[in-house]
Amino acid sequence: MTTAQTAPAASGTAQLMDGTALARRISEQTAALAAKITERTGTAPCLATVLVGEDPASVTYVRMKQNRCAKAGITSRHVELPASTTTEELVAAITALSEDPEISGILLQHPVPHHIDERAAFEAIAPGKDVDGVTMHSFAAMGFGLPGFVSCTPGGIMRLLAEYDVDLTGKHAVVVGRSAILGKPAGMLLLEQNATVTYCHSRTRDLSSIVRQADVLVAAVGKAEFIRGEDIKPGAVVLDAGYNEGNVGDVHFESAAARASLITPVPGGVGPMTIAVLLEQTVQAAAAQAGLDVADL
């Protein structure tokens, strides 16, 4: 925890959890590690990004990730496929990247067009290159508490909680959201740290009453300002993993900040951490593929 990140503020004056600052530090450490790997192997870590179609938001996200790669000393290879690409064609493209020794990690930008079997595409990613933590192999590793790549947004959430010295032991953590790469793994990672976890979603009956019990709340339902401040337990820690039109999260920020002790802003909270974990895991994958122990670098 940095000197600026003191104990949580009293309820009514929520302290911001600064994901931008923490992500910057992680990225600096990642760049230093990438430089050592490049020096030892003669080859820089490489992240392959795969984009199907021309969705403007996805194009922007991929470009941003490529820029962050360059700053961290990670090369990138971009595979751009037309929106008409079939599942079989996408699986073939990802399989080729999985088999390419020059590629350290693979990121399939999601969502993909509706006619594509996204799960089949994810499963074409070799486990050792699944730096976005989207395969069933990575999901199982998270569930069993075994070494492996975590889903990047849940991984970023856990790093924020650790940075702000949030002791999860015995705490009631409520996760609102159940996606396979965000809500579900977030709950598993919280459980691994001894929290008592309740999963909820947009169809949960009497959701407000459950949210009010949360010592730690993870909002990942994908609906703008879905959770209101009056449902936040005084002193709770609120992690907003949503990002919706208008730069707003899944939590109504102003009203929630009036009751929480710690809260992530949108933007600048969970989002930067997602990319930082992605780059960190890409470099870790490169080290493993080169037979290097990160602890020795």
N, C-alpha and C positions, 0 to 999 in steps of 0.2 A: 504494500500500500504506500503511495507517495505521501509526502508531507502535507500536500494540499487535501488529501482524502482522509479526513478525520472521521471520528465516529458519526453515525447517522444523526441527522438533526432531529429535533423534537417534532412530533406530529404537528402539522400546520405550516412547516417550513421545510418541505422535502428537499434533501440534497440531491443534486443531479449526479447520475452515474455517467461519467464522461467516457463514452466509448471511443470517441475520436482520439483522445490523448493516449488511452491504453493501446488502441490499435496502432498508433504511431510508434510506440515503444516496441511492440511485438514485431512490427515491420522492420524496424531498425535492427533488431536481433536476428530476424530472418535474413536480412540482406548480408549481415556479417557472416552468418552460417553459409549462405549461398556462395559468398566469395571464397570461403575456405574450401568448399566442395569443388568449385571451379578450379582453384589452385591445385588441389590434390588429384583431380581427375582429368583436367584439361577441357572439361565440358560443363557448361552451366546447366543448372536444373531447367527443365522445360515443361510448361503447362500447355496442353492442347485444349483449345476451346472449340466446341461444336455448336453451331447455330443453324436451326432449321427455320427457313422463312425469314421475313423481314419485319417482324414485330418491332415497332420503334423503341419500346422500353427495353426489350431484350438486346437490341443492337447497342443501345446506350450502356447497358450493364456489361456486355462483353467488352466494349471499348474501354470502359473504366477499369475492368479487371486486367486488361492487357497493359494499360498505363501503369497500374500498380505493380504488375510483374516487372516491368522495365526498371522501375525505381528500386525494386528489391533485388536486382541482379538475376532475375529469372527470365529466360527467353520464352517466347510464346509462339505457338503455331495455331493459326485459325483455320477451321474447316467450315465453310459456309455452304449450306445445301438449300435447294429451292423448297418452297412450301409444299410442292407436290411429291417430295421424297416419301418413299414407302418405308414401312417398318423394316423390311428386309434390307433395303439400301442403307438405312441409318445404322442398323446393327452391323452391317459389313464395314461401314466406315469406322465405327467405334472399335470393332474387333481389330482392324488394321492398326489403329493407334495403340491398342493394348499390346500388340505384338511388336511394336516399333521400339527398339532399345533406346532411341534418342528421346523418347517421351517419358517424362517423370510422372506426370499426373494428367488426368482427363476430367474436363468439366463439360457436361452436356447442359447447355442453357435451357431451363425449363420455365414455363410449360412449352411442350412441343405441340404442333398442330393436332387437332382432335382425332384425326384418322390414324395417328401413329400410336402403337402400343408403347407408352413411355416406360413401363416397367421392363419390357423386353430390351429396350434400348439401354436402360440403366444396367441391366444384368450383363450386357456385353462389355462393361468396363471391368478390367482385371482388378481383383481386390487390392493388389499392391499399388494400383494407380488410381484408386477411388478416393481422391483427395477431397471430394465434396461430400463423402460419407453417405452415398445414396443407394448402395447395393444392399441386398439381403445379408451378405457377408458382414458388412459394416454394422448393419442393424443388429445382427446377432451378437457381434462383439460388444456393442454398447449394452445390450440387454444382459449379457453374462459378465460384464465388467472386465473383459479381456482386452489386451492390446489391439489397437486398430485405429482406423480413421473415424473420427466422430463427424456427424452431420454438422456443417459449419456454423449455422445459426445457433443451435443448441450449445455447441462447443463454445461459441462466443459468449453466450449467456452465462455459462459456468465460469468462464474466466472473469467476467465482470463481478459475479458474486464473490469469487475468491479475492479479487482486487480490493473490494470494499469490505473484506473481513466479515462476510455474512455467514454465520455459523448455521448450517442447515440441520444439524442434528435435532431430531424431534420436532422440527417445524412442520406446519401444515402447508404444503405447496399445492396450489391449484393451477393446473394448466388448462387454459381455455383454447382448445384446438387439438386436432387429432391427425394431422397429416403425417405421412410416413417419414418425412425428412425434417419435421419441425416439432409438432406437438408431441407425438409419441416418443421420439428419442429424448426430447427435453425432460419428459417425465421419468424416463429410465435413468438419465444421468443424475437427476435430483434424488431419485431413490437410492442410487449408489452412494450418495453422500449423506444417507441416513435421514432424509426428509420423508414425511408421510405424504404420499402423492394422491391427489384426486384429479382425474381427467374429466373435463367438461367440454361441451361444444355448443353450437348455436341452437341445437334442439334439446338441450338439457332442460328438464322441468325445474322451475323455480331456481334458475341459474343464480339470481342475485343473492339468494340465501347462502349458497355455497361459496360464492366469491367473497362474501362478507366474513367467512371463516379463515381466509387465506392469510398466513403470515408472509408468504411469498407468492406473488401472482405472476404467471407468465401468460401474456395475452398474445395469442397466435391464431385468431379466428378469421382474419382477413376481412373484417367489416369495420369501416371507419367509425371511431369513437363509440364502439359497441358497448364498452364498459364505462360506467359513469362513476364519478367520484363518491356519490353517496353509498356505493356498494363496496368501497375500499375500507378495510379494517384499519382503524387508526394505528399508525406506526408500521404498516405493512411495507414490504419491499416490492416494487412494481417494475416488471420488465416487459416493455412493449415491443413485441417482435413484428408488429404490423406496419405496413407502409401503404397508404392509400392516396388516392388523388387529392391534391391540395396539401401534400406534405403533412398528413396527419396519420396517427397510429390507430390502433384498435382501442386505445384508452382515451377518454376525454382528459387531456393533460391538465388543464388548469384546476378542475375540480378534484382530480385524483391527487395532484401535488399538494393540495390543501390538507390531505389526510395521511399521505404516505410519509415514511421516513426517508426512503431512497426511491428514486424513480429515474427511468431512462427517458431522455428526450427523443423526439422524432422530428427531424433527423438528428444524427449525432450520438445515438445510443447503441442499440444492438447492430444496426446496419454496418458501420465501419468494422465491427468485430467479426462479422461474417467473412469479409474479404481478408482480414488479417489472418484468421484461422486457415482459410483456403491456401494462402501463400505459405504459411508456416508448414502445413501438411505437405505441400508440394515439395518443399525443400527436404523435409523429413523422408519423403518417398525417394527422392533422388539419392539421399545418403544411403538408405537401405538397399537400393538397387546397385549402388557402387560398393556394397559391402563395408560401409563405413559406420562406425558407432558415433552418433551425434555427440555423446558425452565426451568423446576423445578429440573432438574438433575444436 
